[in-house]
Amino acid sequence: MEPQRTNKELLGKGVQRMAIALIFMFISPVIIHSAFKNQDHPLYIPILILGILGAGFAIFMAFRGLRTIMESMFGKK
């Protein structure tokens, strides 16, 4: 039985998703903090919602990236 090779194309896609998640992991808390510092501003709620959605997207992309990396190394089950 031949050992399974890493799918480099799929690995690249997974690393790219992890990079996107990392960017959003830094941007989203800054947006949320900015919203909380300006609670009297009329755009407080939309900016806060944008930050929370960005944080959720970061978590989603991190899980997708990890799953894609694992699929590239071990194959689909």
N, C-alpha and C positions, 0 to 999 in steps of 0.2 A: 504494500500500500504506500503510495507516494504522499509525502507530507504536503499539506495544503499551503499554497503561496498566498501572500498578502495581495489583495487587489489594490494596487497603488492609486488607481483612479478614484475608487470609493474612499480610500483613506484620505486623499486630498480633499474630497468633498466634506468628509467629516471634520477635518482640521479647519476648513473654511467656516463651517457652521460653528465650531468652537470659538473661532476668532470673532465672529459676529456676536456670539453670546458674551464674550469678554468685553467687547466694546459697549454693549448695552448694560452690562453689569457695572460699568463705571459711569455711564451717562445717566441712567435712570435714577440712582440715588441723588445725583446732583440736581436733577429736575425736581424731584420730590422735596428736597431740602429747600430749593428756591421757592417752591410753592408755599411751604410752611412759613418761610420768612416773610412772605408778602401776602398774608391772609386778608388784608384789607383791600387788595387789588381786585378789580372786577373779574379778572381772568384766573382767579385762584382755583376754582373747581376744575375748569378745563385743563389747566397745567398739571394739577394733582392727578387727574385721571390719565393724562398722557404719561406721566412718570410711572404710575402703577401699571399701566398697560405695557410700558417698556420693560419694567422689571419682570412681568409675567412672560413677555416675549423672550427675555434673556434666559429664564429658567427653561422654557420650552426648547429654545435652540440648543441649550447645553445638553438636555436629554437626547434630543435628536442627533446632535453631534457625537455624543458618546455611543449611542446605538449604531450609528453609521460606522464609526471606527471599529466597534466590536464586530460588525458584520464583515468589514473588510478583512479582518484578521482571522475570524473563525468561521465565516460563511453563515448563510441563513439557516435557521432551524426549521 
